[in-house]
Structure formats: C-alpha cells, structure tokens
C-alpha cells in the first residue's frame, strides 16, 4: 500500500481565524483492537461487552484517544497539512464514543500567533452534541520553506 500524500500545505499566512475543517468517521471493533495493540490499553470497557454492560455506559466504548488521533490526520494532512508540527493539546472528554456510530472531528482556527496557530478542536455526535473539546497548538510550515519548495518544484511531489 502506498501512503497517501497530504492534501494541503498551509503556512500561517494561508490560515484565517474561523477557517474550519470537518472529518466524519466512526470507530470500528477493528479500530479498537488496533489501538489496544498500539497503546497496550485493553481495559474491558473497550473489549468485553459483558463487563461494559455493567458500566454507566451500558455498552463497550471506544478509547477516547482514538478520537483525539483524528486530529493528527486533520493537522498533518488537511489543515495545515504538509510541514505542520503539533505543539500541544488540551482536551476534555465529555461523553463516550460508541462503536459504529457517526462522529465528526472539527478543527477551527481560533487565533494566530507569530509562528503558531491555536485551533479549537471538538468531536460531535450525529445530533451535534460535543463528546470531546479542546485546543491544539500547531506550527504550520514556515512560509520561507513553502516558498522554497514552490520555487524548486518539490512541493507538487509532496502534496496530493
């Protein structure tokens, strides 16, 4: 399998307060299994239906960090995309993410600094209720680096 290329390469100059990117997804049993293997977190709330039925959620729930990981895809592939470095994240889990249900991860430019951009981040369910909220700090590709890549023709080979 060939890994996909980033779909964007935005410098701080390309981003404006209010710019928003939305990514709809659902979490499958396979996703939970892969994340358990990657993280080492095999809490029965994620894996054992009988155990999960006895919890406040009454069913298995996805690892919260699977939803947080969706922002890695947004930031690295779409907004800002190529060259972006994720510098920090604050977040609060508000409700569980249920397997097989649709969710939308939303990243919105909240403020711009000299070298970084603060994104408001949230995940909403199909009714628009927030299940996760936070802020991410991103360092987009420096404009001079992007300009050099445009000038030498290397950018086109790195962005879809």
C-alpha positions in Angstrom: 0.0 0.0 0.0 1.2 3.5 -0.9 0.7 6.0 1.9 -1.5 8.9 0.8 0.1 12.4 0.4 -1.0 15.4 2.5 -3.9 17.2 0.7 -2.7 20.7 1.8 0.3 22.7 2.7 -0.7 25.8 4.5 1.6 28.3 6.1 0.4 30.7 8.8 -0.3 33.2 6.0 -2.8 30.8 4.4 -4.9 30.4 7.6 -7.5 32.8 8.9 -9.4 32.9 12.2 -12.6 30.9 11.7 -11.2 28.6 9.0 -12.7 25.1 9.8 -12.1 21.6 8.7 -14.5 18.7 9.4 -13.8 15.0 9.3 -16.6 12.4 9.7 -15.7 9.0 11.0 -16.9 6.0 13.1 -14.9 3.7 15.3 -15.0 0.0 14.5 -14.2 -3.0 16.5 -11.1 -3.4 14.4 -10.0 0.2 15.3 -10.4 -0.6 19.0 -8.3 -3.8 18.6 -5.6 -1.9 16.7 -5.5 0.9 19.3 -5.4 -1.6 22.1 -2.4 -3.3 20.5 -0.7 0.1 19.8 -1.3 1.6 23.2 -1.4 -1.5 25.5 -4.8 -0.4 26.8 -7.0 -3.5 27.0 -9.4 -2.1 29.5 -12.5 -4.3 29.4 -14.7 -1.2 28.9 -13.4 -1.3 25.4 -13.2 -5.1 24.8 -15.7 -7.0 26.9 -19.4 -6.5 26.2 -20.5 -8.3 29.4 -18.2 -6.2 31.6 -19.2 -3.0 29.7 -22.9 -3.8 30.2 -22.4 -3.3 33.9 -20.8 0.2 33.5 -22.5 3.5 33.4 -22.3 3.4 29.6 -24.1 0.0 29.3 -22.0 -1.0 26.2 -18.5 -1.0 25.0 -16.9 2.3 24.3 -14.0 3.4 22.1 -10.7 4.6 23.6 -11.1 8.4 23.8 -7.6 8.8 22.3 -8.9 7.2 19.0 -11.0 10.4 18.5 -8.0 12.6 19.5 -5.9 10.8 16.9 -8.4 12.0 14.2 -6.9 15.5 14.8 -3.5 14.1 13.9 -4.9 13.3 10.5 -6.6 16.7 10.1 -3.5 18.6 11.1 -0.9 16.5 9.2 -3.0 16.0 6.0 -5.5 18.8 5.6 -5.2 21.9 7.8 -2.4 23.0 8.0 -1.1 19.8 6.3 2.4 19.2 5.0 5.1 20.5 7.3 2.8 21.2 10.3 4.1 20.3 13.8 1.6 19.6 16.6 3.0 21.5 19.6 0.4 20.8 22.2 -3.1 19.8 23.0 -5.6 20.4 25.8 -8.7 18.3 25.9 -11.7 17.3 27.9 -13.7 14.1 27.3 -17.4 14.9 27.7 -19.2 11.7 26.6 -18.3 8.3 25.3 -17.7 7.5 21.7 -19.7 4.4 20.8 -18.6 1.8 18.3 -20.3 2.1 14.8 -21.8 5.5 15.4 -21.0 8.5 13.2 -18.9 11.3 14.7 -17.3 14.5 13.3 -13.9 15.8 14.4 -13.8 19.6 13.9 -10.7 21.8 13.9 -11.3 25.6 13.7 -8.6 28.3 13.7 -9.2 30.2 16.9 -6.2 32.5 17.0 -2.9 33.2 15.2 0.4 34.0 16.8 3.7 34.9 15.2 4.7 31.3 14.5 1.8 29.2 15.7 -1.9 28.8 15.3 -4.4 27.8 18.1 -7.2 25.5 16.9 -10.4 24.9 18.7 -11.0 21.2 18.5 -14.1 19.2 19.2 -15.8 16.0 18.3 -19.6 16.0 17.8 -22.1 13.2 17.5 -24.8 12.9 14.9 -27.0 15.3 16.9 -24.2 17.9 17.2 -23.5 17.2 20.9 -19.9 17.6 21.8 -18.3 14.4 23.1 -14.7 15.9 23.3 -13.5 19.5 23.4 -10.1 21.1 23.4 -7.4 23.3 21.9 -4.5 22.3 19.7 -1.4 24.4 19.1 0.1 23.9 15.6 3.3 25.2 14.0 2.5 25.4 10.2 5.2 25.1 7.6 7.2 28.3 7.6 6.4 30.5 4.6 10.0 30.7 3.5 10.2 26.8 3.5 7.0 26.6 1.5 8.2 29.3 -0.9 11.5 27.5 -1.5 9.6 24.2 -2.2 7.4 26.0 -4.7 10.4 27.6 -6.4 12.4 24.4 -6.7 9.3 22.4 -7.8 9.5 19.9 -4.9 6.1 20.8 -3.3 4.0 19.3 -6.1 5.5 15.8 -5.4 4.6 16.0 -1.7 1.0 17.2 -1.8 -1.9 15.4 -3.5 
